């Protein structure tokens, strides 16, 4: 039976999701000229929000990021829907989210280390 996810687990799941999203964005950019290629995205924020609102402890399996095809962007004449400006914007947002998760995780570990060092 999986152990419930605490704050550290939530942060680790966030970092994992942002790493997957970074690879997904890179794949979208690499396929910008591929006829028929449809961009991919990662679903994680909804899963995280649901886990944080839940009255029960989050299950790690509920926080697995999912790759999906949004199909909400305009398709060019070659059947491709990758837009470089949008992908760069997504890459920047992704970078900011990943940095936030890493900083929060560092802070959590620093708090734990301080508690151990002070004997609390």
C-alpha positions as MATLAB code, in Angstrom:
seq = 'XXXXXXXXXXXXXXXXXXXXXXXXXXXXXXXXXXXXXXXXXXXXXXXXXXXXXXXXXXXXXXXXXXXXXXXXXXXXXXXXXXXXXXXXXXXXXXXXXXXXXXXXXXXXXXXXXXXXXXXX';
ca = [
       0.000    0.000    0.000;
       1.534    3.378   -1.003;
       2.443    5.854    1.706;
       0.559    9.181    1.758;
       2.425   12.126    0.251;
       3.534   14.906    2.607;
       4.720   18.379    1.619;
       8.136   17.064    0.563;
       6.444   14.471   -1.641;
       4.228   17.146   -3.192;
       7.277   19.277   -3.977;
       9.152   16.303   -5.421;
       6.132   15.480   -7.588;
       6.096   19.081   -8.794;
       9.762   18.955   -9.743;
       9.188   15.662  -11.579;
       6.224   17.161  -13.466;
       8.202   20.239  -14.507;
      11.068   18.043  -15.754;
       8.582   16.079  -17.869;
       7.032   19.322  -19.120;
      10.468   20.666  -20.095;
      11.143   17.545  -22.180;
       7.656   17.816  -23.716;
       8.204   21.468  -24.697;
      11.597   20.574  -26.182;
       9.903   17.850  -28.234;
       7.278   20.317  -29.446;
       9.987   22.751  -30.557;
      11.992   19.976  -32.225;
       8.897   19.063  -34.241;
       7.892   22.591  -35.234;
       8.272   21.777  -38.947;
       7.021   18.162  -38.805;
       3.867   17.862  -40.925;
       0.886   16.639  -38.921;
       2.627   16.966  -35.553;
       0.306   18.139  -32.791;
       1.816   19.730  -29.702;
       1.801   17.921  -26.378;
       1.408   19.282  -22.865;
       1.573   17.957  -19.301;
      -1.363   17.796  -16.906;
      -0.225   18.222  -13.303;
      -1.548   21.426  -11.719;
      -5.117   20.091  -11.561;
      -3.871   16.904   -9.893;
      -1.840   18.891   -7.364;
      -4.742   21.246   -6.570;
      -7.080   18.286   -6.087;
      -4.589   16.563   -3.768;
      -4.087   19.721   -1.709;
      -7.859   20.308   -1.317;
      -8.556   16.714   -0.386;
      -9.407   15.860    3.201;
      -7.383   12.668    2.940;
      -3.646   12.310    2.452;
      -2.566   12.381   -1.175;
      -1.619    9.093   -2.795;
       1.603    9.275   -4.872;
      -0.196    7.574   -7.776;
      -2.665   10.486   -7.875;
       0.217   12.900   -8.531;
       1.724   11.291  -11.623;
       1.969   13.942  -14.373;
       0.162   13.018  -17.583;
       1.163   13.900  -21.138;
      -1.823   14.858  -23.263;
      -2.626   16.496  -26.585;
      -4.633   19.717  -25.992;
      -5.809   20.159  -29.617;
      -6.853   23.710  -28.751;
      -4.264   25.591  -30.808;
      -4.711   26.651  -34.437;
      -3.424   24.153  -36.980;
      -1.228   25.362  -39.843;
      -1.698   24.207  -43.442;
       0.746   21.317  -42.877;
      -1.358   19.982  -39.976;
       1.158   21.146  -37.340;
      -0.005   23.301  -34.423;
       3.311   24.174  -32.718;
       3.788   27.919  -32.171;
       7.354   28.917  -31.240;
       6.342   32.011  -29.235;
       3.854   29.998  -27.197;
       6.389   27.216  -26.533;
       9.001   29.732  -25.376;
       6.418   31.311  -23.075;
       5.544   27.874  -21.694;
       9.242   27.127  -21.223;
       9.702   30.324  -19.190;
       6.660   29.595  -17.002;
       7.886   26.047  -16.530;
      11.319   27.274  -15.482;
       9.779   29.614  -12.885;
       7.577   26.832  -11.462;
      10.496   24.411  -11.271;
      12.650   27.021   -9.511;
       9.847   27.657   -7.005;
       9.460   23.937   -6.253;
      13.236   23.529   -5.777;
      13.474   26.585   -3.499;
      10.564   25.400   -1.367;
      12.098   21.933   -1.104;
      15.448   23.433   -0.078;
      13.687   25.527    2.559;
      11.885   22.447    3.904;
      15.180   20.546    4.212;
      16.868   23.564    5.837;
      14.033   23.699    8.414;
      14.427   19.998    9.147;
      18.189   20.371    9.482;
      17.761   23.332   11.841;
      15.279   21.345   13.956;
      17.762   18.460   14.228;
      20.683   20.760   15.054;
      18.758   22.601   17.768;
      17.475   19.376   19.270;
      13.795   20.169   18.686;
];
